[in-house]
């Protein structure tokens, strides 16, 4: 009997192609029996209790992280996960080296060895949350505040990614420096920063490869941060990246300090905090960052003198909430064909599937 695959699909993600029917046909042509699940169903967790030989997720980073966290929360579930990236940024897929379209990836599954995906857990007195991509504080968290999606946008993926990079550049340029108090595997770091990202994968947000050496399966997190003295260098890197569109190979690595570790503790003083693509509700942060909050910060920085700022900094430090971020024990098996399909036969197969 043919192996059973459970396809979890976000039909509204990114480019929205291939369609549901096209995906099912491609997977069946690879020799699987397919059970289809809409990623937005409220009972998706329960639907993934039905074990198959392979769970396939077709969507963007939010959908991939959602399905991965559901599987990781099920101790009895050991089914591999195959990723079909059809979102906008596709950071998780690209961190695994998955660069092809679904019609080129699916025929290569049988020749692909399994890899590992680690995940992390953020703990504080408000509880704990799992994450796949990472935890962000400061500028990138603020710049990626959820906004209503314009489904009529005709300009496509590249335009949306570049617009996100422009918004991030604006946030970095105007970011108020924050005093960073962080411990990475027992090593204490203290500095003035404009960006902090604790990453499980190599890139985040609008395809920003802030941790080029990160391995999503090595059971380590990469703490990436930018000090105030390197702000201008980061702005120059972003300018080059925006100008060269999506080609990070041209502009080189970012001017970001990175430190690997498995357990990170941060004295969180209320700055914007993002876990994967969500903004959890925590003391001091009742909602995601708002325009009113940003305006209030600007006004405060103008009227406060140096003595007041020092007093406020001391109060923030004294009242900081400790957030512990660490690698969880469990890993997920990932089916991740890397690079581009090669050869005339592969190209003909792709064209044939597009015509059908």
CORPEDA-V403430 format. One record per helix or strand of 2 or more residues. SS is the DSSP state (2 for helix, 1 for strand). FROM is the first residue (numbers start at 0). LEN is the number of residues. Records with the same first field share a line. If there is no record, write none. Layout:
# CORPEDA-V403430
SS->FROM-LEN ; FROM-LEN
This chain:
# CORPEDA-V403430
1->2-7 ; 31-7 ; 53-6 ; 80-5 ; 113-4 ; 119-5 ; 126-5 ; 133-5 ; 177-7 ; 186-13 ; 220-7 ; 256-5 ; 262-6 ; 272-3 ; 320-7 ; 331-4
2->19-10 ; 43-4 ; 60-12 ; 90-5 ; 101-10 ; 138-5 ; 155-19 ; 227-16 ; 247-4 ; 290-13 ; 305-13 ; 343-12
